[in-house]
Amino acid sequence: MNRISEINKEIDTLRKELKNVRGTQTEIYARIVGYYRSVKNWNRGKKEEYNMRKEFNLSEKKAVVGNNLPESVKGKTEKTLAFDKANLMTSKPLSYSYFYRKTCPNCPPVKNYISDLALKGRVVNVDETDGMKEASVHNVSAAPTVIFFNPDGKEIFRANSVRSIKEALTETKIPVAL
């Protein structure tokens, strides 16, 4: 019994200390004109621009999607969706949807690579309302993302870099270059 009262006393002490915890201000860094800099050192115009920025926000996506996820996506994690080898070995890609943002530094190399593929493709700008809605339907939470579909329109794999696209297309063993 003595040990239990000591533990309870220690818990009470820790709870009191927790109520008086004071942290320090967090400094925010963001990319501005090609390099990262502390937001507090930005001029007034850049601070206003920063406050007007739209973020590709996962919580917004969930609000739009609700329970309307396609069956091929329900219950799967992003990692599972990214590279489902079982689907790769049994399906050949026929088309793709490329999700991008105007401010994304990784999007241009992916766009250049997929533009040379001998596949039909769609380009979706997630900065626009319709693009964000479509991204939500397909459970896309990052840019760039390229989703490849089989002839039936079913997703067979998705990738987010030139390297991951090359790896996935190599697994399908079909020629995709023009």
Steps between C-alpha positions, in 0.01 A plus 500: 500500500785737575637468145160583349470820706852603389403446137176699544696783665747504210212505247344799680834683496545433129146619423568829681826544306321423174252784560790746530696395191609801295661450161689730271371656181548280195676658207341429162712465186352500153632511148514848352651581160700177480632470856370444853484790745338570835148638444545756778776665291285537187380840383134593537406409142654152520328438836164587342577272206592220743166539680312473167670175395289188451639185650442151368333397824406142585224609741330701219517189283325291762224759533435492125523123462286383788405138434511530121832322449512255212506133600854461363625754757291420810693341783839541332784708634696743282791253503280212385352713224843620390628162389265204498719240327219246468305745283812592305567146393146444372416841348643709221463878528294665230469853635606726784393806699775741602426717806720808541530844658637812331741564789622140529876472435478123436214516249682615180737199478207260545295689240790488252546127552134401467452721193736260317296191593299324230192514723195726508511741790311768685656796679327620819594826674419455871528878557159528333178401677405231246854361510494480880165321488634246253812452711273435797300240311822314418645543851794706369673681786824620341626657182621374265300178486443295186230233510510232228179324396434172320268481194200463735585831671611326818806634680798268475773713657602852590833673519637838605844523339669414172688220675185342648321525163793329324507223764127437474499504120795261493291259711223509238750396230333697223655761272376845593741736322402675179 
